[in-house]
Amino acid sequence: MFIENVGEYAGMIWRALEGNNALSQKEIKKIAKMKDKEFYLGLGWLLREDKLNVTEGEDENFYALK
């Protein structure tokens, strides 16, 4: 179910961030049309691969490609 598609979810996040400055989880999910579980699986993949910069905000985190 979700496990087979983790690489696809990571790609969806990557494409949403490509050409953009840092985006919030909400913005990424809206652009990529993702659900929470899909977002977190893809995010984990990209973080593990050291492909993202994460900036902590007061209410939410912002993500950008390295």
All heavy atoms as TSV, in Angstrom:
chain	resi	resn	atom	element	x	y	z
A	1	MET	N	N	0.835	-1.182	0.000
A	1	MET	CA	C	0.000	0.000	0.000
A	1	MET	C	C	0.883	1.250	0.000
A	1	MET	O	O	1.287	1.699	-1.054
A	1	MET	CB	C	-0.923	-0.063	1.206
A	1	MET	CG	C	-1.818	1.095	1.393
A	1	MET	SD	S	-2.864	0.691	2.820
A	1	MET	CE	C	-3.600	2.212	3.078
A	2	PHE	N	N	1.233	1.793	1.153
A	2	PHE	CA	C	2.056	2.994	1.179
A	2	PHE	C	C	3.533	2.667	0.949
A	2	PHE	O	O	4.234	3.419	0.297
A	2	PHE	CB	C	1.924	3.724	2.521
A	2	PHE	CG	C	0.608	4.418	2.694
A	2	PHE	CD1	C	-0.325	3.965	3.606
A	2	PHE	CD2	C	0.302	5.533	1.934
A	2	PHE	CE1	C	-1.529	4.612	3.765
A	2	PHE	CE2	C	-0.901	6.186	2.082
A	2	PHE	CZ	C	-1.820	5.720	2.997
A	3	ILE	N	N	3.993	1.569	1.493
A	3	ILE	CA	C	5.419	1.247	1.465
A	3	ILE	C	C	5.941	1.140	0.037
A	3	ILE	O	O	7.025	1.619	-0.266
A	3	ILE	CB	C	5.695	-0.069	2.241
A	3	ILE	CG1	C	5.233	0.055	3.688
A	3	ILE	CG2	C	7.156	-0.469	2.155
A	3	ILE	CD1	C	5.844	1.204	4.464
A	4	GLU	N	N	5.180	0.568	-0.869
A	4	GLU	CA	C	5.619	0.402	-2.244
A	4	GLU	C	C	5.776	1.736	-2.965
A	4	GLU	O	O	6.477	1.826	-3.963
A	4	GLU	CB	C	4.635	-0.471	-3.031
A	4	GLU	CG	C	4.478	-1.879	-2.499
A	4	GLU	CD	C	3.377	-1.986	-1.452
A	4	GLU	OE1	O	2.482	-1.131	-1.415
A	4	GLU	OE2	O	3.423	-2.922	-0.649
A	5	ASN	N	N	5.138	2.780	-2.467
A	5	ASN	CA	C	5.099	4.061	-3.165
A	5	ASN	C	C	5.938	5.155	-2.510
A	5	ASN	O	O	5.826	6.312	-2.897
A	5	ASN	CB	C	3.649	4.544	-3.259
A	5	ASN	CG	C	2.780	3.568	-4.007
A	5	ASN	OD1	O	3.191	2.999	-4.995
A	5	ASN	ND2	N	1.576	3.364	-3.520
A	6	VAL	N	N	6.794	4.807	-1.571
A	6	VAL	CA	C	7.549	5.822	-0.837
A	6	VAL	C	C	8.395	6.663	-1.785
A	6	VAL	O	O	8.433	7.893	-1.679
A	6	VAL	CB	C	8.426	5.182	0.260
A	6	VAL	CG1	C	9.327	6.223	0.902
A	6	VAL	CG2	C	7.552	4.523	1.303
A	7	GLY	N	N	9.083	6.050	-2.720
A	7	GLY	CA	C	9.894	6.792	-3.681
A	7	GLY	C	C	9.059	7.738	-4.523
A	7	GLY	O	O	9.485	8.856	-4.840
A	8	GLU	N	N	7.862	7.308	-4.877
A	8	GLU	CA	C	6.944	8.164	-5.640
A	8	GLU	C	C	6.537	9.379	-4.810
A	8	GLU	O	O	6.491	10.503	-5.317
A	8	GLU	CB	C	5.705	7.363	-6.028
A	8	GLU	CG	C	4.707	8.158	-6.837
A	8	GLU	CD	C	3.469	7.342	-7.187
A	8	GLU	OE1	O	3.577	6.109	-7.316
A	8	GLU	OE2	O	2.397	7.951	-7.320
A	9	TYR	N	N	6.251	9.184	-3.535
A	9	TYR	CA	C	5.870	10.296	-2.656
A	9	TYR	C	C	7.027	11.286	-2.509
A	9	TYR	O	O	6.819	12.493	-2.509
A	9	TYR	CB	C	5.429	9.799	-1.289
A	9	TYR	CG	C	4.260	8.845	-1.326
A	9	TYR	CD1	C	4.159	7.812	-0.407
A	9	TYR	CD2	C	3.261	8.957	-2.280
A	9	TYR	CE1	C	3.090	6.936	-0.425
A	9	TYR	CE2	C	2.195	8.076	-2.315
A	9	TYR	CZ	C	2.117	7.066	-1.389
A	9	TYR	OH	O	1.061	6.204	-1.413
A	10	ALA	N	N	8.247	10.749	-2.384
A	10	ALA	CA	C	9.424	11.617	-2.299
A	10	ALA	C	C	9.546	12.446	-3.575
A	10	ALA	O	O	9.837	13.645	-3.525
A	10	ALA	CB	C	10.683	10.786	-2.065
A	11	GLY	N	N	9.293	11.839	-4.711
A	11	GLY	CA	C	9.342	12.545	-5.985
A	11	GLY	C	C	8.292	13.629	-6.083
A	11	GLY	O	O	8.545	14.705	-6.653
A	12	MET	N	N	7.125	13.380	-5.539
A	12	MET	CA	C	6.057	14.387	-5.549
A	12	MET	C	C	6.462	15.612	-4.734
A	12	MET	O	O	6.236	16.750	-5.148
A	12	MET	CB	C	4.762	13.778	-5.007
A	12	MET	CG	C	4.165	12.719	-5.922
A	12	MET	SD	S	2.860	11.744	-5.142
A	12	MET	CE	C	1.550	12.946	-5.006
A	13	ILE	N	N	7.084	15.377	-3.583
A	13	ILE	CA	C	7.562	16.487	-2.750
A	13	ILE	C	C	8.680	17.227	-3.477
A	13	ILE	O	O	8.695	18.457	-3.526
A	13	ILE	CB	C	8.044	15.979	-1.374
A	13	ILE	CG1	C	6.857	15.425	-0.577
A	13	ILE	CG2	C	8.748	17.092	-0.603
A	13	ILE	CD1	C	7.247	14.696	0.705
A	14	TRP	N	N	9.605	16.482	-4.066
A	14	TRP	CA	C	10.725	17.079	-4.795
A	14	TRP	C	C	10.206	18.010	-5.894
A	14	TRP	O	O	10.661	19.145	-6.026
A	14	TRP	CB	C	11.585	15.977	-5.399
A	14	TRP	CG	C	12.806	16.490	-6.104
A	14	TRP	CD1	C	12.885	16.943	-7.394
A	14	TRP	CD2	C	14.112	16.618	-5.556
A	14	TRP	NE1	N	14.155	17.333	-7.680
A	14	TRP	CE2	C	14.938	17.147	-6.568
A	14	TRP	CE3	C	14.659	16.331	-4.312
A	14	TRP	CZ2	C	16.281	17.393	-6.373
A	14	TRP	CZ3	C	15.998	16.578	-4.133
A	14	TRP	CH2	C	16.795	17.104	-5.143
A	15	ARG	N	N	9.248	17.528	-6.679
A	15	ARG	CA	C	8.694	18.340	-7.779
A	15	ARG	C	C	7.973	19.571	-7.255
A	15	ARG	O	O	8.020	20.632	-7.869
A	15	ARG	CB	C	7.801	17.495	-8.666
A	15	ARG	CG	C	8.589	16.519	-9.543
A	15	ARG	CD	C	7.723	15.785	-10.542
A	15	ARG	NE	N	6.771	14.876	-9.929
A	15	ARG	CZ	C	7.059	13.659	-9.486
A	15	ARG	NH1	N	8.292	13.194	-9.568
A	15	ARG	NH2	N	6.118	12.896	-8.968
A	16	ALA	N	N	7.302	19.449	-6.117
A	16	ALA	CA	C	6.615	20.604	-5.530
A	16	ALA	C	C	7.612	21.662	-5.082
A	16	ALA	O	O	7.345	22.865	-5.190
A	16	ALA	CB	C	5.748	20.157	-4.347
A	17	LEU	N	N	8.772	21.237	-4.599
A	17	LEU	CA	C	9.780	22.164	-4.091
A	17	LEU	C	C	10.688	22.718	-5.192
A	17	LEU	O	O	11.287	23.774	-5.020
A	17	LEU	CB	C	10.646	21.480	-3.037
A	17	LEU	CG	C	9.951	21.173	-1.717
A	17	LEU	CD1	C	10.840	20.306	-0.843
A	17	LEU	CD2	C	9.567	22.456	-1.010
A	18	GLU	N	N	10.776	22.015	-6.311
A	18	GLU	CA	C	11.650	22.438	-7.402
A	18	GLU	C	C	11.271	23.831	-7.883
A	18	GLU	O	O	10.113	24.090	-8.206
A	18	GLU	CB	C	11.529	21.456	-8.574
A	18	GLU	CG	C	12.799	20.869	-9.003
A	18	GLU	CD	C	12.623	19.820	-10.083
A	18	GLU	OE1	O	11.501	19.535	-10.518
A	18	GLU	OE2	O	13.646	19.290	-10.472
A	19	GLY	N	N	12.239	24.719	-7.914
A	19	GLY	CA	C	12.002	26.072	-8.396
A	19	GLY	C	C	11.309	26.983	-7.395
A	19	GLY	O	O	10.985	28.116	-7.713
A	20	ASN	N	N	11.063	26.497	-6.201
A	20	ASN	CA	C	10.417	27.292	-5.153
A	20	ASN	C	C	11.389	27.525	-4.006
A	20	ASN	O	O	12.316	26.754	-3.807
A	20	ASN	CB	C	9.176	26.583	-4.606
A	20	ASN	CG	C	8.032	26.592	-5.575
A	20	ASN	OD1	O	7.651	27.630	-6.092
A	20	ASN	ND2	N	7.485	25.418	-5.849
A	21	ASN	N	N	11.125	28.578	-3.264
A	21	ASN	CA	C	11.826	28.760	-1.999
A	21	ASN	C	C	11.212	27.797	-1.005
A	21	ASN	O	O	10.423	26.941	-1.385
A	21	ASN	CB	C	11.673	30.210	-1.522
A	21	ASN	CG	C	12.435	31.168	-2.405
A	21	ASN	OD1	O	13.496	30.836	-2.921
A	21	ASN	ND2	N	11.890	32.352	-2.584
A	22	ALA	N	N	11.518	27.929	0.237
A	22	ALA	CA	C	10.985	27.037	1.260
A	22	ALA	C	C	9.458	27.087	1.298
A	22	ALA	O	O	8.864	28.150	1.200
A	22	ALA	CB	C	11.553	27.400	2.622
A	23	LEU	N	N	8.855	25.916	1.405
A	23	LEU	CA	C	7.400	25.792	1.493
A	23	LEU	C	C	7.022	25.064	2.773
A	23	LEU	O	O	7.778	24.224	3.268
A	23	LEU	CB	C	6.851	25.003	0.302
A	23	LEU	CG	C	7.051	25.585	-1.097
A	23	LEU	CD1	C	6.545	24.593	-2.140
A	23	LEU	CD2	C	6.349	26.912	-1.243
A	24	SER	N	N	5.836	25.340	3.266
A	24	SER	CA	C	5.322	24.651	4.445
A	24	SER	C	C	4.737	23.299	4.036
A	24	SER	O	O	4.509	23.034	2.851
A	24	SER	CB	C	4.236	25.485	5.123
A	24	SER	OG	O	3.090	25.544	4.293
A	25	GLN	N	N	4.476	22.468	5.035
A	25	GLN	CA	C	3.841	21.172	4.782
A	25	GLN	C	C	2.516	21.377	4.055
A	25	GLN	O	O	2.230	20.687	3.082
A	25	GLN	CB	C	3.600	20.434	6.094
A	25	GLN	CG	C	2.794	19.171	5.924
A	25	GLN	CD	C	2.461	18.506	7.246
A	25	GLN	OE1	O	3.122	18.745	8.245
A	25	GLN	NE2	N	1.456	17.679	7.256
A	26	LYS	N	N	1.748	22.329	4.510
A	26	LYS	CA	C	0.433	22.589	3.915
A	26	LYS	C	C	0.567	22.969	2.437
A	26	LYS	O	O	-0.188	22.478	1.597
A	26	LYS	CB	C	-0.268	23.704	4.692
A	26	LYS	CG	C	-1.666	23.983	4.252
A	26	LYS	CD	C	-2.310	25.056	5.123
A	26	LYS	CE	C	-3.715	25.347	4.664
A	26	LYS	NZ	N	-4.346	26.367	5.496
A	27	GLU	N	N	1.540	23.812	2.130
A	27	GLU	CA	C	1.746	24.243	0.744
A	27	GLU	C	C	2.193	23.077	-0.136
A	27	GLU	O	O	1.699	22.908	-1.254
A	27	GLU	CB	C	2.775	25.365	0.685
A	27	GLU	CG	C	2.296	26.659	1.312
A	27	GLU	CD	C	3.398	27.680	1.505
A	27	GLU	OE1	O	4.540	27.296	1.885
A	27	GLU	OE2	O	3.114	28.865	1.293
A	28	ILE	N	N	3.112	22.273	0.375
A	28	ILE	CA	C	3.594	21.117	-0.388
A	28	ILE	C	C	2.456	20.146	-0.652
A	28	ILE	O	O	2.276	19.668	-1.779
A	28	ILE	CB	C	4.743	20.406	0.353
A	28	ILE	CG1	C	5.961	21.332	0.445
A	28	ILE	CG2	C	5.108	19.091	-0.331
A	28	ILE	CD1	C	7.043	20.841	1.375
A	29	LYS	N	N	1.691	19.841	0.385
A	29	LYS	CA	C	0.581	18.903	0.230
A	29	LYS	C	C	-0.447	19.412	-0.773
A	29	LYS	O	O	-1.004	18.631	-1.532
A	29	LYS	CB	C	-0.073	18.628	1.585
A	29	LYS	CG	C	0.757	17.716	2.463
A	29	LYS	CD	C	0.202	17.522	3.844
A	29	LYS	CE	C	-1.283	17.470	3.914
A	29	LYS	NZ	N	-1.826	17.432	5.259
A	30	LYS	N	N	-0.680	20.703	-0.789
A	30	LYS	CA	C	-1.650	21.276	-1.723
A	30	LYS	C	C	-1.139	21.170	-3.161
A	30	LYS	O	O	-1.867	20.745	-4.055
A	30	LYS	CB	C	-1.928	22.735	-1.369
A	30	LYS	CG	C	-2.968	23.380	-2.245
A	30	LYS	CD	C	-3.256	24.794	-1.806
A	30	LYS	CE	C	-4.336	25.407	-2.692
A	30	LYS	NZ	N	-4.626	26.788	-2.302
A	31	ILE	N	N	0.122	21.542	-3.377
A	31	ILE	CA	C	0.707	21.485	-4.719
A	31	ILE	C	C	0.759	20.047	-5.230
A	31	ILE	O	O	0.407	19.771	-6.379
A	31	ILE	CB	C	2.126	22.101	-4.718
A	31	ILE	CG1	C	2.045	23.606	-4.479
A	31	ILE	CG2	C	2.851	21.798	-6.023
A	31	ILE	CD1	C	3.382	24.259	-4.179
A	32	ALA	N	N	1.210	19.140	-4.372
A	32	ALA	CA	C	1.405	17.745	-4.766
A	32	ALA	C	C	0.134	16.900	-4.645
A	32	ALA	O	O	0.130	15.754	-5.071
A	32	ALA	CB	C	2.517	17.118	-3.933
A	33	LYS	N	N	-0.910	17.461	-4.055
A	33	LYS	CA	C	-2.173	16.731	-3.838
A	33	LYS	C	C	-1.919	15.436	-3.072
A	33	LYS	O	O	-2.235	14.343	-3.513
A	33	LYS	CB	C	-2.872	16.464	-5.158
A	33	LYS	CG	C	-3.233	17.739	-5.877
A	33	LYS	CD	C	-3.845	17.482	-7.216
A	33	LYS	CE	C	-4.132	18.826	-7.871
A	33	LYS	NZ	N	-4.223	18.750	-9.292
A	34	MET	N	N	-1.313	15.609	-1.886
A	34	MET	CA	C	-0.931	14.474	-1.047
A	34	MET	C	C	-1.736	14.448	0.244
A	34	MET	O	O	-2.163	15.479	0.732
A	34	MET	CB	C	0.549	14.576	-0.666
A	34	MET	CG	C	1.503	14.654	-1.809
A	34	MET	SD	S	3.201	14.861	-1.238
A	34	MET	CE	C	3.610	13.146	-0.912
A	35	LYS	N	N	-1.837	13.253	0.799
A	35	LYS	CA	C	-2.419	13.066	2.128
A	35	LYS	C	C	-1.285	13.120	3.153
A	35	LYS	O	O	-0.111	13.045	2.806
A	35	LYS	CB	C	-3.111	11.707	2.199
A	35	LYS	CG	C	-4.257	11.588	1.226
A	35	LYS	CD	C	-4.833	10.201	1.263
A	35	LYS	CE	C	-5.921	10.085	0.193
A	35	LYS	NZ	N	-6.440	8.735	0.102
A	36	ASP	N	N	-1.657	13.239	4.425
A	36	ASP	CA	C	-0.658	13.318	5.493
A	36	ASP	C	C	0.314	12.140	5.471
A	36	ASP	O	O	1.527	12.329	5.528
A	36	ASP	CB	C	-1.327	13.365	6.873
A	36	ASP	CG	C	-1.835	14.752	7.237
A	36	ASP	OD1	O	-1.334	15.748	6.668
A	36	ASP	OD2	O	-2.720	14.846	8.097
A	37	LYS	N	N	-0.201	10.916	5.411
A	37	LYS	CA	C	0.664	9.739	5.446
A	37	LYS	C	C	1.636	9.733	4.275
A	37	LYS	O	O	2.805	9.406	4.432
A	37	LYS	CB	C	-0.164	8.451	5.429
A	37	LYS	CG	C	-0.888	8.182	6.713
A	37	LYS	CD	C	-1.657	6.880	6.633
A	37	LYS	CE	C	-2.436	6.647	7.913
A	37	LYS	NZ	N	-3.196	5.401	7.852
A	38	GLU	N	N	1.151	10.093	3.100
A	38	GLU	CA	C	2.007	10.139	1.920
A	38	GLU	C	C	3.114	11.177	2.094
A	38	GLU	O	O	4.275	10.923	1.776
A	38	GLU	CB	C	1.176	10.472	0.681
A	38	GLU	CG	C	0.141	9.424	0.358
A	38	GLU	CD	C	-0.885	9.884	-0.648
A	38	GLU	OE1	O	-1.002	11.101	-0.913
A	38	GLU	OE2	O	-1.586	9.011	-1.186
A	39	PHE	N	N	2.732	12.351	2.617
A	39	PHE	CA	C	3.707	13.411	2.839
A	39	PHE	C	C	4.806	12.942	3.786
A	39	PHE	O	O	5.992	13.113	3.497
A	39	PHE	CB	C	3.026	14.665	3.398
A	39	PHE	CG	C	3.990	15.731	3.787
A	39	PHE	CD1	C	4.562	16.560	2.828
A	39	PHE	CD2	C	4.361	15.905	5.113
A	39	PHE	CE1	C	5.489	17.537	3.185
A	39	PHE	CE2	C	5.269	16.881	5.480
A	39	PHE	CZ	C	5.838	17.698	4.511
A	40	TYR	N	N	4.434	12.364	4.911
A	40	TYR	CA	C	5.428	11.962	5.903
A	40	TYR	C	C	6.333	10.836	5.414
A	40	TYR	O	O	7.525	10.814	5.728
A	40	TYR	CB	C	4.766	11.601	7.231
A	40	TYR	CG	C	4.259	12.819	7.956
A	40	TYR	CD1	C	2.910	12.993	8.235
A	40	TYR	CD2	C	5.140	13.825	8.343
A	40	TYR	CE1	C	2.451	14.130	8.880
A	40	TYR	CE2	C	4.688	14.963	8.988
A	40	TYR	CZ	C	3.344	15.106	9.259
A	40	TYR	OH	O	2.901	16.238	9.895
A	41	LEU	N	N	5.795	9.926	4.636
A	41	LEU	CA	C	6.646	8.869	4.079
A	41	LEU	C	C	7.662	9.456	3.101
A	41	LEU	O	O	8.844	9.142	3.152
A	41	LEU	CB	C	5.795	7.804	3.387
A	41	LEU	CG	C	5.024	6.868	4.309
A	41	LEU	CD1	C	3.999	6.069	3.523
A	41	LEU	CD2	C	5.984	5.943	5.021
A	42	GLY	N	N	7.206	10.321	2.203
A	42	GLY	CA	C	8.113	10.956	1.255
A	42	GLY	C	C	9.119	11.864	1.940
A	42	GLY	O	O	10.295	11.899	1.574
A	43	LEU	N	N	8.669	12.588	2.951
A	43	LEU	CA	C	9.547	13.474	3.713
A	43	LEU	C	C	10.656	12.670	4.391
A	43	LEU	O	O	11.832	13.043	4.333
A	43	LEU	CB	C	8.738	14.237	4.759
A	43	LEU	CG	C	9.511	15.181	5.659
A	43	LEU	CD1	C	10.072	16.355	4.854
A	43	LEU	CD2	C	8.620	15.686	6.780
A	44	GLY	N	N	10.291	11.571	4.997
A	44	GLY	CA	C	11.275	10.714	5.652
A	44	GLY	C	C	12.337	10.229	4.683
A	44	GLY	O	O	13.535	10.226	4.997
A	45	TRP	N	N	11.911	9.837	3.500
A	45	TRP	CA	C	12.838	9.365	2.465
A	45	TRP	C	C	13.835	10.482	2.124
A	45	TRP	O	O	15.043	10.267	2.102
A	45	TRP	CB	C	12.042	8.963	1.242
A	45	TRP	CG	C	12.851	8.536	0.055
A	45	TRP	CD1	C	13.704	9.310	-0.688
A	45	TRP	CD2	C	12.872	7.246	-0.530
A	45	TRP	NE1	N	14.234	8.580	-1.706
A	45	TRP	CE2	C	13.749	7.309	-1.648
A	45	TRP	CE3	C	12.218	6.059	-0.244
A	45	TRP	CZ2	C	13.990	6.210	-2.461
A	45	TRP	CZ3	C	12.462	4.969	-1.068
A	45	TRP	CH2	C	13.342	5.047	-2.155
A	46	LEU	N	N	13.313	11.690	1.848
A	46	LEU	CA	C	14.171	12.807	1.452
A	46	LEU	C	C	15.096	13.254	2.586
A	46	LEU	O	O	16.251	13.606	2.341
A	46	LEU	CB	C	13.315	13.982	0.960
A	46	LEU	CG	C	12.585	13.737	-0.353
A	46	LEU	CD1	C	11.598	14.863	-0.636
A	46	LEU	CD2	C	13.566	13.582	-1.507
A	47	LEU	N	N	14.613	13.225	3.811
A	47	LEU	CA	C	15.458	13.578	4.950
A	47	LEU	C	C	16.560	12.542	5.142
A	47	LEU	O	O	17.705	12.885	5.423
A	47	LEU	CB	C	14.619	13.726	6.219
A	47	LEU	CG	C	13.703	14.951	6.259
A	47	LEU	CD1	C	12.775	14.869	7.467
A	47	LEU	CD2	C	14.513	16.241	6.280
A	48	ARG	N	N	16.215	11.292	5.003
A	48	ARG	CA	C	17.201	10.208	5.147
A	48	ARG	C	C	18.289	10.338	4.096
A	48	ARG	O	O	19.469	10.078	4.352
A	48	ARG	CB	C	16.494	8.848	5.034
A	48	ARG	CG	C	17.413	7.659	5.072
A	48	ARG	CD	C	17.921	7.431	6.478
A	48	ARG	NE	N	18.620	6.172	6.532
A	48	ARG	CZ	C	19.918	6.065	6.813
A	48	ARG	NH1	N	20.632	7.126	7.081
A	48	ARG	NH2	N	20.491	4.905	6.839
A	49	GLU	N	N	17.911	10.755	2.894
A	49	GLU	CA	C	18.862	10.940	1.798
A	49	GLU	C	C	19.578	12.291	1.875
A	49	GLU	O	O	20.374	12.606	0.991
A	49	GLU	CB	C	18.132	10.810	0.457
A	49	GLU	CG	C	17.574	9.432	0.179
A	49	GLU	CD	C	18.663	8.395	-0.033
A	49	GLU	OE1	O	19.650	8.711	-0.725
A	49	GLU	OE2	O	18.522	7.273	0.486
A	50	ASP	N	N	19.274	13.094	2.892
A	50	ASP	CA	C	19.885	14.407	3.110
A	50	ASP	C	C	19.664	15.340	1.921
A	50	ASP	O	O	20.580	16.018	1.465
A	50	ASP	CB	C	21.370	14.254	3.430
A	50	ASP	CG	C	21.964	15.514	4.044
A	50	ASP	OD1	O	21.227	16.243	4.741
A	50	ASP	OD2	O	23.154	15.780	3.804
A	51	LYS	N	N	18.420	15.377	1.424
A	51	LYS	CA	C	18.074	16.187	0.256
A	51	LYS	C	C	17.337	17.472	0.609
A	51	LYS	O	O	17.086	18.280	-0.274
A	51	LYS	CB	C	17.189	15.378	-0.707
A	51	LYS	CG	C	17.797	14.081	-1.186
A	51	LYS	CD	C	18.931	14.325	-2.136
A	51	LYS	CE	C	19.456	12.998	-2.674
A	51	LYS	NZ	N	20.629	13.162	-3.483
A	52	LEU	N	N	16.970	17.650	1.885
A	52	LEU	CA	C	16.166	18.806	2.274
A	52	LEU	C	C	16.826	19.638	3.359
A	52	LEU	O	O	17.523	19.115	4.220
A	52	LEU	CB	C	14.803	18.351	2.820
A	52	LEU	CG	C	13.848	17.644	1.887
A	52	LEU	CD1	C	12.577	17.279	2.639
A	52	LEU	CD2	C	13.533	18.484	0.674
A	53	ASN	N	N	16.549	20.931	3.309
A	53	ASN	CA	C	16.830	21.830	4.420
A	53	ASN	C	C	15.512	22.069	5.137
A	53	ASN	O	O	14.486	22.280	4.468
A	53	ASN	CB	C	17.371	23.178	3.922
A	53	ASN	CG	C	18.786	23.072	3.430
A	53	ASN	OD1	O	19.596	22.343	3.982
A	53	ASN	ND2	N	19.086	23.797	2.376
A	54	VAL	N	N	15.535	22.037	6.446
A	54	VAL	CA	C	14.329	22.260	7.241
A	54	VAL	C	C	14.556	23.480	8.120
A	54	VAL	O	O	15.565	23.563	8.824
A	54	VAL	CB	C	13.998	21.041	8.138
A	54	VAL	CG1	C	12.730	21.286	8.929
A	54	VAL	CG2	C	13.886	19.780	7.296
A	55	THR	N	N	13.614	24.411	8.042
A	55	THR	CA	C	13.659	25.606	8.874
A	55	THR	C	C	12.458	25.561	9.803
A	55	THR	O	O	11.317	25.442	9.337
A	55	THR	CB	C	13.591	26.883	8.008
A	55	THR	OG1	O	14.648	26.837	7.059
A	55	THR	CG2	C	13.714	28.127	8.863
A	56	GLU	N	N	12.718	25.635	11.102
A	56	GLU	CA	C	11.630	25.594	12.073
A	56	GLU	C	C	11.031	26.981	12.237
A	56	GLU	O	O	11.741	27.942	12.529
A	56	GLU	CB	C	12.144	25.079	13.415
A	56	GLU	CG	C	12.540	23.623	13.371
A	56	GLU	CD	C	12.911	23.087	14.729
A	56	GLU	OE1	O	12.227	23.430	15.716
A	56	GLU	OE2	O	13.878	22.324	14.794
A	57	GLY	N	N	9.725	27.065	12.037
A	57	GLY	CA	C	8.999	28.298	12.263
A	57	GLY	C	C	8.259	28.223	13.581
A	57	GLY	O	O	8.312	27.204	14.278
A	58	GLU	N	N	7.564	29.274	13.926
A	58	GLU	CA	C	6.810	29.276	15.184
A	58	GLU	C	C	5.686	28.247	15.164
A	58	GLU	O	O	5.492	27.525	16.128
A	58	GLU	CB	C	6.230	30.667	15.431
A	58	GLU	CG	C	7.257	31.672	15.871
A	58	GLU	CD	C	6.620	33.008	16.221
A	58	GLU	OE1	O	5.471	33.023	16.698
A	58	GLU	OE2	O	7.283	34.021	15.998
A	59	ASP	N	N	4.931	28.224	14.081
A	59	ASP	CA	C	3.775	27.330	14.007
A	59	ASP	C	C	3.991	26.115	13.116
A	59	ASP	O	O	3.273	25.127	13.233
A	59	ASP	CB	C	2.557	28.103	13.493
A	59	ASP	CG	C	2.143	29.217	14.434
A	59	ASP	OD1	O	2.304	29.045	15.660
A	59	ASP	OD2	O	1.667	30.254	13.951
A	60	GLU	N	N	4.941	26.206	12.188
A	60	GLU	CA	C	5.165	25.110	11.256
A	60	GLU	C	C	6.596	25.132	10.730
A	60	GLU	O	O	7.281	26.136	10.849
A	60	GLU	CB	C	4.169	25.157	10.110
A	60	GLU	CG	C	4.202	26.449	9.326
A	60	GLU	CD	C	3.054	26.568	8.332
A	60	GLU	OE1	O	2.564	25.534	7.870
A	60	GLU	OE2	O	2.681	27.690	8.025
A	61	ASN	N	N	7.008	24.017	10.149
A	61	ASN	CA	C	8.323	23.921	9.542
A	61	ASN	C	C	8.234	24.255	8.067
A	61	ASN	O	O	7.180	24.091	7.437
A	61	ASN	CB	C	8.882	22.505	9.699
A	61	ASN	CG	C	9.160	22.158	11.132
A	61	ASN	OD1	O	9.404	23.024	11.964
A	61	ASN	ND2	N	9.112	20.882	11.453
A	62	PHE	N	N	9.362	24.699	7.514
A	62	PHE	CA	C	9.444	24.994	6.093
A	62	PHE	C	C	10.539	24.125	5.494
A	62	PHE	O	O	11.594	23.906	6.101
A	62	PHE	CB	C	9.733	26.469	5.879
A	62	PHE	CG	C	8.574	27.335	6.270
A	62	PHE	CD1	C	8.445	27.791	7.573
A	62	PHE	CD2	C	7.593	27.667	5.359
A	62	PHE	CE1	C	7.369	28.561	7.961
A	62	PHE	CE2	C	6.507	28.434	5.720
A	62	PHE	CZ	C	6.393	28.888	7.020
A	63	TYR	N	N	10.296	23.644	4.289
A	63	TYR	CA	C	11.192	22.687	3.632
A	63	TYR	C	C	11.661	23.267	2.301
A	63	TYR	O	O	10.902	23.901	1.587
A	63	TYR	CB	C	10.448	21.368	3.376
A	63	TYR	CG	C	9.842	20.809	4.638
A	63	TYR	CD1	C	8.523	21.095	4.992
A	63	TYR	CD2	C	10.592	20.009	5.489
A	63	TYR	CE1	C	7.972	20.592	6.157
A	63	TYR	CE2	C	10.032	19.499	6.660
A	63	TYR	CZ	C	8.735	19.793	6.988
A	63	TYR	OH	O	8.188	19.315	8.144
A	64	ALA	N	N	12.940	23.030	1.998
A	64	ALA	CA	C	13.527	23.467	0.728
A	64	ALA	C	C	14.542	22.418	0.279
A	64	ALA	O	O	15.121	21.708	1.108
A	64	ALA	CB	C	14.204	24.820	0.897
A	65	LEU	N	N	14.756	22.335	-1.018
A	65	LEU	CA	C	15.760	21.427	-1.545
A	65	LEU	C	C	17.149	21.965	-1.241
A	65	LEU	O	O	17.364	23.161	-1.198
A	65	LEU	CB	C	15.592	21.278	-3.064
A	65	LEU	CG	C	14.279	20.681	-3.540
A	65	LEU	CD1	C	14.233	20.685	-5.052
A	65	LEU	CD2	C	14.090	19.270	-2.997
A	66	LYS	N	N	18.086	21.049	-1.015
A	66	LYS	CA	C	19.480	21.454	-0.780
A	66	LYS	C	C	20.128	21.796	-2.095
A	66	LYS	O	O	19.775	21.369	-3.134
A	66	LYS	CB	C	20.261	20.340	-0.092
A	66	LYS	CG	C	19.929	20.238	1.375
A	66	LYS	CD	C	20.914	19.376	2.068
A	66	LYS	CE	C	20.668	19.445	3.569
A	66	LYS	NZ	N	21.574	18.670	4.337
